[in-house]
Amino acid sequence: MGAETVAFVPPRYGLEVIGGAETLVRCLAEELHRRGRPVEILTTCAIDPYTWKTHYPPGIEHIHGVTVRRFHNQSRNVDRKVARTQQEISEGKSISRRRQEYWIRNVVTSEDMVRYLRENRDGYRAFVFAPYLFGTTYQGVLAVKDKAYIIPCLHDEPFAHLSIFRKMMHSARGIIFNSEPEMELVRRLYGKGMRGRVVGMGFEPFTADGRRFREKYGLEGDFVLYAGRRDVAKNTFLLMRYFCNYVHNTGRDVKLVMIGEPRVNIPYSFRDVIVDVGPVDERDKRDSYAAATFLCNPSVQESFSIVIMEAWLVGSACLVHGDCAVTRHHVERSEGGLWFRDYPTFHEAMDVLLESEGLRGSMGARGREYVLSAFCWDRVVESFLAALDDGGA
């Protein structure tokens, strides 16, 4: 800790922690540390975003040279009242401010962390909270308002419309966005005067061996890759349904390969065309991008999309959902892929991408150029430090 130290405050942190916001925070903190900037992580002892049970011991450890301070966490997300309130919010029902406060203070928070923030606020240059949807962020921002910055990782969902988050966003000194559409959404929800700057995440070129991935998992011919968490929010099951319909309607010899977790139930009649590899290490993940005919990210709830950037870095074209402002923005700005909005447009996009290797190659090349230009680490770090200097304006 020191007067120039920047503290990142995610609810979970660690090499084993899976999640876009958590990965972004870790990569940004490690890059700042690599460049000689003093950084720390203030986080909880949890690893599982569903149970929030204690996993790591409280105290101080170092991960890739970065100091990590862990605090005991509390969560009552299994409490009937908390669960009922969360369900009503997700359904878009009107919830009183009192119930909103009760809910956010019981999702996951840490009394020890909030106490540390209050007692040590003068020992840090800034506190950067991410993502928005947790008690650690809500209570933490309110504890150190004039030094608080938020990387919201926001998308248009019922939770984002709660009045408590309007209060939180206006309480922070600055907002750090991952993309222009996310910034537009925040200003639409909380007011045009919201201070903020687009920063995003940095990337460097990496090597990948698509042939190795294919040989390891016994894959031949064309396949579409899905990489990431499998759930309704990520539109995983929509992609599976559309893909099964496409194969049924066309008879094409193409597979859908899925990496990530948790595993999903594949329709029996399509188990020869949908391959669930499950969780993979970093090498296999990168090799999968190079092996794929193209990547599909069907999610409509994204503030950035790391997998698209990584796929572009190895020259893979991308197919995204047109109702996701962020991924569609990246695809249209880079010309690195196509987008669909329903089954007919999905079918058409699949035909175009599968039938034209040359088009896929040119899209992948343009995507790679876009990532290396817009999201190189020099530019990202410069923008991040500028956001701290000017309050995100």
NUMARFI-343969 format. One record per residue (C-alpha): residue number from 1; x, y, z. Coordinates in steps of 0.05 Angstrom, whole numbers. Example, Ala and Ser with C-alpha at 12.3 -4.5 7.8 and 13.67 -1.06 7.14 Angstrom:
BEGIN
<node i="1" x="246" y="-90" z="156"/>
<node i="2" x="273" y="-21" z="143"/>
***
This chain:
BEGIN
<node i="1" x="0" y="0" z="0"/>
<node i="2" x="23" y="71" z="-16"/>
<node i="3" x="-6" y="138" z="-35"/>
<node i="4" x="3" y="122" z="-110"/>
<node i="5" x="-25" y="51" z="-105"/>
<node i="6" x="-86" y="35" z="-146"/>
<node i="7" x="-131" y="-17" z="-113"/>
<node i="8" x="-175" y="-61" z="-155"/>
<node i="9" x="-236" y="-87" z="-118"/>
<node i="10" x="-270" y="-148" z="-151"/>
<node i="11" x="-313" y="-196" z="-111"/>
<node i="12" x="-271" y="-255" z="-135"/>
<node i="13" x="-198" y="-259" z="-156"/>
<node i="14" x="-149" y="-315" z="-173"/>
<node i="15" x="-119" y="-355" z="-230"/>
<node i="16" x="-175" y="-406" z="-222"/>
<node i="17" x="-230" y="-354" z="-225"/>
<node i="18" x="-270" y="-356" z="-290"/>
<node i="19" x="-307" y="-295" z="-315"/>
<node i="20" x="-299" y="-238" z="-363"/>
<node i="21" x="-299" y="-181" z="-312"/>
<node i="22" x="-251" y="-220" z="-267"/>
<node i="23" x="-204" y="-235" z="-325"/>
<node i="24" x="-204" y="-162" z="-347"/>
<node i="25" x="-187" y="-138" z="-276"/>
<node i="26" x="-131" y="-189" z="-268"/>
<node i="27" x="-100" y="-174" z="-336"/>
<node i="28" x="-103" y="-99" z="-325"/>
<node i="29" x="-73" y="-104" z="-255"/>
<node i="30" x="-17" y="-150" z="-279"/>
<node i="31" x="-1" y="-104" z="-338"/>
<node i="32" x="3" y="-43" z="-293"/>
<node i="33" x="48" y="-82" z="-245"/>
<node i="34" x="92" y="-104" z="-303"/>
<node i="35" x="101" y="-31" z="-321"/>
<node i="36" x="123" y="-12" z="-251"/>
<node i="37" x="57" y="18" z="-228"/>
<node i="38" x="38" y="1" z="-156"/>
<node i="39" x="-26" y="-40" z="-153"/>
<node i="40" x="-63" y="-83" z="-103"/>
<node i="41" x="-124" y="-128" z="-104"/>
<node i="42" x="-176" y="-123" z="-49"/>
<node i="43" x="-224" y="-182" z="-54"/>
<node i="44" x="-262" y="-236" z="-17"/>
<node i="45" x="-245" y="-308" z="-1"/>
<node i="46" x="-298" y="-335" z="-50"/>
<node i="47" x="-287" y="-370" z="-117"/>
<node i="48" x="-357" y="-396" z="-134"/>
<node i="49" x="-404" y="-340" z="-160"/>
<node i="50" x="-465" y="-381" z="-141"/>
<node i="51" x="-452" y="-404" z="-69"/>
<node i="52" x="-401" y="-351" z="-50"/>
<node i="53" x="-372" y="-400" z="1"/>
<node i="54" x="-303" y="-387" z="30"/>
<node i="55" x="-250" y="-420" z="-13"/>
<node i="56" x="-185" y="-381" z="-2"/>
<node i="57" x="-158" y="-365" z="67"/>
<node i="58" x="-163" y="-291" z="88"/>
<node i="59" x="-99" y="-252" z="89"/>
<node i="60" x="-45" y="-230" z="40"/>
<node i="61" x="-17" y="-269" z="-19"/>
<node i="62" x="19" y="-252" z="-83"/>
<node i="63" x="-5" y="-274" z="-152"/>
<node i="64" x="42" y="-260" z="-210"/>
<node i="65" x="75" y="-208" z="-166"/>
<node i="66" x="11" y="-171" z="-149"/>
<node i="67" x="-8" y="-163" z="-76"/>
<node i="68" x="-76" y="-193" z="-61"/>
<node i="69" x="-112" y="-178" z="4"/>
<node i="70" x="-170" y="-225" z="18"/>
<node i="71" x="-226" y="-211" z="67"/>
<node i="72" x="-280" y="-254" z="98"/>
<node i="73" x="-343" y="-250" z="56"/>
<node i="74" x="-416" y="-254" z="74"/>
<node i="75" x="-474" y="-276" z="30"/>
<node i="76" x="-546" y="-294" z="43"/>
<node i="77" x="-564" y="-308" z="-29"/>
<node i="78" x="-596" y="-374" z="-6"/>
<node i="79" x="-640" y="-336" z="42"/>
<node i="80" x="-713" y="-342" z="19"/>
<node i="81" x="-726" y="-267" z="22"/>
<node i="82" x="-662" y="-250" z="-16"/>
<node i="83" x="-675" y="-303" z="-69"/>
<node i="84" x="-748" y="-281" z="-77"/>
<node i="85" x="-727" y="-208" z="-86"/>
<node i="86" x="-674" y="-227" z="-137"/>
<node i="87" x="-725" y="-268" z="-176"/>
<node i="88" x="-774" y="-210" z="-177"/>
<node i="89" x="-720" y="-162" z="-201"/>
<node i="90" x="-700" y="-210" z="-257"/>
<node i="91" x="-773" y="-213" z="-278"/>
<node i="92" x="-774" y="-137" z="-285"/>
<node i="93" x="-822" y="-126" z="-226"/>
<node i="94" x="-822" y="-60" z="-188"/>
<node i="95" x="-782" y="-66" z="-123"/>
<node i="96" x="-781" y="-14" z="-68"/>
<node i="97" x="-716" y="22" z="-53"/>
<node i="98" x="-716" y="-11" z="16"/>
<node i="99" x="-719" y="-81" z="-14"/>
<node i="100" x="-666" y="-63" z="-66"/>
<node i="101" x="-619" y="-41" z="-9"/>
<node i="102" x="-633" y="-105" z="30"/>
<node i="103" x="-620" y="-148" z="-31"/>
<node i="104" x="-554" y="-115" z="-52"/>
<node i="105" x="-527" y="-117" z="19"/>
<node i="106" x="-539" y="-192" z="22"/>
<node i="107" x="-517" y="-217" z="-47"/>
<node i="108" x="-444" y="-217" z="-30"/>
<node i="109" x="-406" y="-167" z="12"/>
<node i="110" x="-351" y="-163" z="64"/>
<node i="111" x="-356" y="-123" z="127"/>
<node i="112" x="-281" y="-130" z="138"/>
<node i="113" x="-267" y="-103" z="68"/>
<node i="114" x="-313" y="-43" z="76"/>
<node i="115" x="-280" y="-28" z="143"/>
<node i="116" x="-211" y="-33" z="111"/>
<node i="117" x="-232" y="15" z="55"/>
<node i="118" x="-256" y="67" z="105"/>
<node i="119" x="-195" y="61" z="150"/>
<node i="120" x="-144" y="61" z="93"/>
<node i="121" x="-176" y="106" z="40"/>
<node i="122" x="-119" y="158" z="46"/>
<node i="123" x="-66" y="105" z="32"/>
<node i="124" x="-89" y="94" z="-40"/>
<node i="125" x="-92" y="136" z="-102"/>
<node i="126" x="-157" y="104" z="-126"/>
<node i="127" x="-203" y="45" z="-116"/>
<node i="128" x="-229" y="11" z="-180"/>
<node i="129" x="-290" y="-32" z="-170"/>
<node i="130" x="-315" y="-85" z="-219"/>
<node i="131" x="-366" y="-108" z="-239"/>
<node i="132" x="-427" y="-67" z="-217"/>
<node i="133" x="-474" y="-122" z="-194"/>
<node i="134" x="-447" y="-140" z="-125"/>
<node i="135" x="-451" y="-115" z="-54"/>
<node i="136" x="-376" y="-108" z="-51"/>
<node i="137" x="-380" y="-57" z="-107"/>
<node i="138" x="-442" y="-21" z="-80"/>
<node i="139" x="-419" y="-14" z="-8"/>
<node i="140" x="-347" y="-3" z="-28"/>
<node i="141" x="-362" y="55" z="-74"/>
<node i="142" x="-405" y="89" z="-21"/>
<node i="143" x="-349" y="81" z="29"/>
<node i="144" x="-296" y="116" z="-13"/>
<node i="145" x="-337" y="159" z="-61"/>
<node i="146" x="-286" y="212" z="-80"/>
<node i="147" x="-233" y="158" z="-97"/>
<node i="148" x="-281" y="107" z="-127"/>
<node i="149" x="-281" y="86" z="-200"/>
<node i="150" x="-326" y="33" z="-230"/>
<node i="151" x="-314" y="-14" z="-288"/>
<node i="152" x="-388" y="-33" z="-291"/>
<node i="153" x="-386" y="-88" z="-345"/>
<node i="154" x="-458" y="-68" z="-356"/>
<node i="155" x="-510" y="-94" z="-404"/>
<node i="156" x="-584" y="-79" z="-410"/>
<node i="157" x="-616" y="-125" z="-359"/>
<node i="158" x="-669" y="-113" z="-305"/>
<node i="159" x="-617" y="-105" z="-250"/>
<node i="160" x="-585" y="-47" z="-286"/>
<node i="161" x="-650" y="-7" z="-281"/>
<node i="162" x="-651" y="-8" z="-204"/>
<node i="163" x="-648" y="60" z="-170"/>
<node i="164" x="-593" y="36" z="-123"/>
<node i="165" x="-546" y="30" z="-182"/>
<node i="166" x="-563" y="100" z="-207"/>
<node i="167" x="-544" y="124" z="-137"/>
<node i="168" x="-479" y="84" z="-139"/>
<node i="169" x="-459" y="107" z="-209"/>
<node i="170" x="-470" y="180" z="-190"/>
<node i="171" x="-431" y="171" z="-125"/>
<node i="172" x="-367" y="148" z="-159"/>
<node i="173" x="-313" y="196" z="-182"/>
<node i="174" x="-311" y="164" z="-251"/>
<node i="175" x="-335" y="107" z="-295"/>
<node i="176" x="-288" y="65" z="-337"/>
<node i="177" x="-323" y="33" z="-396"/>
<node i="178" x="-305" y="-27" z="-438"/>
<node i="179" x="-337" y="-2" z="-502"/>
<node i="180" x="-375" y="56" z="-534"/>
<node i="181" x="-442" y="20" z="-532"/>
<node i="182" x="-433" y="6" z="-458"/>
<node i="183" x="-420" y="80" z="-446"/>
<node i="184" x="-482" y="99" z="-486"/>
<node i="185" x="-523" y="50" z="-444"/>
<node i="186" x="-499" y="79" z="-378"/>
<node i="187" x="-515" y="149" z="-401"/>
<node i="188" x="-584" y="127" z="-425"/>
<node i="189" x="-599" y="93" z="-359"/>
<node i="190" x="-568" y="141" z="-309"/>
<node i="191" x="-563" y="208" z="-345"/>
<node i="192" x="-525" y="240" z="-402"/>
<node i="193" x="-479" y="275" z="-353"/>
<node i="194" x="-446" y="211" z="-329"/>
<node i="195" x="-371" y="221" z="-329"/>
<node i="196" x="-332" y="165" z="-363"/>
<node i="197" x="-278" y="142" z="-411"/>
<node i="198" x="-274" y="81" z="-455"/>
<node i="199" x="-214" y="38" z="-436"/>
<node i="200" x="-228" y="-36" z="-450"/>
<node i="201" x="-175" y="-90" z="-443"/>
<node i="202" x="-107" y="-98" z="-477"/>
<node i="203" x="-82" y="-156" z="-518"/>
<node i="204" x="-17" y="-180" z="-548"/>
<node i="205" x="-7" y="-228" z="-607"/>
<node i="206" x="0" y="-301" z="-589"/>
<node i="207" x="14" y="-365" z="-626"/>
<node i="208" x="-36" y="-421" z="-634"/>
<node i="209" x="-35" y="-491" z="-665"/>
<node i="210" x="-103" y="-509" z="-694"/>
<node i="211" x="-78" y="-576" z="-719"/>
<node i="212" x="-56" y="-597" z="-649"/>
<node i="213" x="-126" y="-581" z="-622"/>
<node i="214" x="-160" y="-621" z="-677"/>
<node i="215" x="-115" y="-681" z="-666"/>
<node i="216" x="-123" y="-679" z="-591"/>
<node i="217" x="-199" y="-680" z="-595"/>
<node i="218" x="-207" y="-721" z="-658"/>
<node i="219" x="-239" y="-665" z="-700"/>
<node i="220" x="-242" y="-664" z="-775"/>
<node i="221" x="-276" y="-619" z="-825"/>
<node i="222" x="-313" y="-554" z="-812"/>
<node i="223" x="-334" y="-535" z="-741"/>
<node i="224" x="-364" y="-474" z="-708"/>
<node i="225" x="-333" y="-457" z="-640"/>
<node i="226" x="-371" y="-433" z="-579"/>
<node i="227" x="-324" y="-412" z="-522"/>
<node i="228" x="-347" y="-391" z="-452"/>
<node i="229" x="-399" y="-401" z="-399"/>
<node i="230" x="-460" y="-442" z="-418"/>
<node i="231" x="-526" y="-413" z="-393"/>
<node i="232" x="-589" y="-377" z="-415"/>
<node i="233" x="-558" y="-308" z="-405"/>
<node i="234" x="-504" y="-325" z="-456"/>
<node i="235" x="-555" y="-353" z="-506"/>
<node i="236" x="-519" y="-420" z="-507"/>
<node i="237" x="-583" y="-459" z="-516"/>
<node i="238" x="-608" y="-413" z="-571"/>
<node i="239" x="-544" y="-427" z="-609"/>
<node i="240" x="-552" y="-502" z="-599"/>
<node i="241" x="-624" y="-500" z="-624"/>
<node i="242" x="-607" y="-457" z="-684"/>
<node i="243" x="-548" y="-502" z="-701"/>
<node i="244" x="-589" y="-566" z="-696"/>
<node i="245" x="-642" y="-535" z="-741"/>
<node i="246" x="-589" y="-514" z="-790"/>
<node i="247" x="-558" y="-584" z="-795"/>
<node i="248" x="-627" y="-615" z="-800"/>
<node i="249" x="-649" y="-567" z="-855"/>
<node i="250" x="-585" y="-568" z="-897"/>
<node i="251" x="-553" y="-636" z="-883"/>
<node i="252" x="-485" y="-600" z="-881"/>
<node i="253" x="-425" y="-637" z="-852"/>
<node i="254" x="-408" y="-586" z="-798"/>
<node i="255" x="-401" y="-592" z="-722"/>
<node i="256" x="-411" y="-546" z="-663"/>
<node i="257" x="-353" y="-551" z="-615"/>
<node i="258" x="-362" y="-522" z="-545"/>
<node i="259" x="-309" y="-506" z="-494"/>
<node i="260" x="-322" y="-481" z="-424"/>
<node i="261" x="-368" y="-500" z="-367"/>
<node i="262" x="-415" y="-524" z="-340"/>
<node i="263" x="-428" y="-582" z="-387"/>
<node i="264" x="-495" y="-583" z="-424"/>
<node i="265" x="-544" y="-637" z="-444"/>
<node i="266" x="-538" y="-649" z="-519"/>
<node i="267" x="-600" y="-675" z="-556"/>
<node i="268" x="-590" y="-749" z="-568"/>
<node i="269" x="-600" y="-745" z="-644"/>
<node i="270" x="-547" y="-690" z="-650"/>
<node i="271" x="-491" y="-719" z="-606"/>
<node i="272" x="-451" y="-734" z="-669"/>
<node i="273" x="-451" y="-660" z="-690"/>
<node i="274" x="-446" y="-624" z="-623"/>
<node i="275" x="-381" y="-637" z="-586"/>
<node i="276" x="-376" y="-613" z="-514"/>
<node i="277" x="-302" y="-611" z="-498"/>
<node i="278" x="-314" y="-580" z="-430"/>
<node i="279" x="-265" y="-535" z="-392"/>
<node i="280" x="-196" y="-528" z="-425"/>
<node i="281" x="-130" y="-496" z="-407"/>
<node i="282" x="-104" y="-432" z="-438"/>
<node i="283" x="-64" y="-469" z="-492"/>
<node i="284" x="-124" y="-510" z="-515"/>
<node i="285" x="-168" y="-449" z="-514"/>
<node i="286" x="-121" y="-410" z="-560"/>
<node i="287" x="-111" y="-470" z="-605"/>
<node i="288" x="-186" y="-479" z="-611"/>
<node i="289" x="-193" y="-409" z="-641"/>
<node i="290" x="-142" y="-428" z="-695"/>
<node i="291" x="-174" y="-495" z="-708"/>
<node i="292" x="-245" y="-469" z="-715"/>
<node i="293" x="-277" y="-452" z="-782"/>
<node i="294" x="-304" y="-391" z="-745"/>
<node i="295" x="-326" y="-370" z="-676"/>
<node i="296" x="-398" y="-357" z="-655"/>
<node i="297" x="-415" y="-314" z="-595"/>
<node i="298" x="-491" y="-312" z="-591"/>
<node i="299" x="-495" y="-273" z="-525"/>
<node i="300" x="-534" y="-208" z="-522"/>
<node i="301" x="-507" y="-191" z="-453"/>
<node i="302" x="-436" y="-167" z="-465"/>
<node i="303" x="-398" y="-104" z="-447"/>
<node i="304" x="-335" y="-125" z="-485"/>
<node i="305" x="-326" y="-199" z="-505"/>
<node i="306" x="-256" y="-225" z="-494"/>
<node i="307" x="-268" y="-288" z="-535"/>
<node i="308" x="-282" y="-248" z="-598"/>
<node i="309" x="-217" y="-209" z="-590"/>
<node i="310" x="-177" y="-272" z="-578"/>
<node i="311" x="-208" y="-307" z="-638"/>
<node i="312" x="-191" y="-248" z="-682"/>
<node i="313" x="-119" y="-249" z="-658"/>
<node i="314" x="-110" y="-316" z="-693"/>
<node i="315" x="-148" y="-293" z="-754"/>
<node i="316" x="-215" y="-328" z="-742"/>
<node i="317" x="-278" y="-295" z="-767"/>
<node i="318" x="-335" y="-284" z="-717"/>
<node i="319" x="-410" y="-291" z="-718"/>
<node i="320" x="-449" y="-251" z="-665"/>
<node i="321" x="-520" y="-235" z="-645"/>
<node i="322" x="-546" y="-171" z="-676"/>
<node i="323" x="-585" y="-153" z="-613"/>
<node i="324" x="-520" y="-145" z="-574"/>
<node i="325" x="-499" y="-73" z="-585"/>
<node i="326" x="-428" y="-86" z="-562"/>
<node i="327" x="-409" y="-147" z="-604"/>
<node i="328" x="-445" y="-120" z="-665"/>
<node i="329" x="-407" y="-54" z="-656"/>
<node i="330" x="-341" y="-92" z="-656"/>
<node i="331" x="-360" y="-133" z="-717"/>
<node i="332" x="-385" y="-74" z="-757"/>
<node i="333" x="-327" y="-29" z="-738"/>
<node i="334" x="-274" y="-82" z="-754"/>
<node i="335" x="-311" y="-117" z="-812"/>
<node i="336" x="-286" y="-180" z="-778"/>
<node i="337" x="-350" y="-221" z="-782"/>
<node i="338" x="-425" y="-224" z="-790"/>
<node i="339" x="-486" y="-218" z="-744"/>
<node i="340" x="-553" y="-253" z="-740"/>
<node i="341" x="-618" y="-234" z="-706"/>
<node i="342" x="-663" y="-295" z="-717"/>
<node i="343" x="-660" y="-364" z="-747"/>
<node i="344" x="-666" y="-342" z="-820"/>
<node i="345" x="-608" y="-293" z="-813"/>
<node i="346" x="-568" y="-346" z="-774"/>
<node i="347" x="-580" y="-395" z="-831"/>
<node i="348" x="-558" y="-345" z="-883"/>
<node i="349" x="-495" y="-324" z="-844"/>
<node i="350" x="-476" y="-398" z="-834"/>
<node i="351" x="-482" y="-409" z="-909"/>
<node i="352" x="-439" y="-349" z="-926"/>
<node i="353" x="-384" y="-365" z="-876"/>
<node i="354" x="-381" y="-440" z="-891"/>
<node i="355" x="-379" y="-430" z="-966"/>
<node i="356" x="-325" y="-377" z="-971"/>
<node i="357" x="-257" y="-391" z="-942"/>
<node i="358" x="-230" y="-328" z="-974"/>
<node i="359" x="-283" y="-284" z="-941"/>
<node i="360" x="-270" y="-316" z="-874"/>
<node i="361" x="-195" y="-304" z="-882"/>
<node i="362" x="-204" y="-230" z="-899"/>
<node i="363" x="-253" y="-220" z="-841"/>
<node i="364" x="-205" y="-253" z="-793"/>
<node i="365" x="-147" y="-210" z="-817"/>
<node i="366" x="-188" y="-147" z="-809"/>
<node i="367" x="-209" y="-169" z="-740"/>
<node i="368" x="-137" y="-180" z="-719"/>
<node i="369" x="-116" y="-111" z="-745"/>
<node i="370" x="-174" y="-81" z="-705"/>
<node i="371" x="-153" y="-114" z="-639"/>
<node i="372" x="-80" y="-96" z="-646"/>
<node i="373" x="-97" y="-24" z="-663"/>
<node i="374" x="-155" y="-8" z="-616"/>
<node i="375" x="-136" y="-53" z="-557"/>
<node i="376" x="-60" y="-55" z="-553"/>
<node i="377" x="-35" y="-50" z="-482"/>
<node i="378" x="0" y="17" z="-492"/>
<node i="379" x="-66" y="50" z="-512"/>
<node i="380" x="-107" y="15" z="-458"/>
<node i="381" x="-59" y="33" z="-401"/>
<node i="382" x="-54" y="105" z="-426"/>
<node i="383" x="-130" y="111" z="-427"/>
<node i="384" x="-137" y="78" z="-358"/>
<node i="385" x="-87" y="125" z="-325"/>
<node i="386" x="-120" y="185" z="-360"/>
<node i="387" x="-187" y="163" z="-331"/>
<node i="388" x="-158" y="165" z="-261"/>
<node i="389" x="-127" y="233" z="-273"/>
<node i="390" x="-189" y="267" z="-300"/>
<node i="391" x="-243" y="229" z="-262"/>
<node i="392" x="-264" y="193" z="-324"/>
<node i="393" x="-286" y="256" z="-360"/>
***
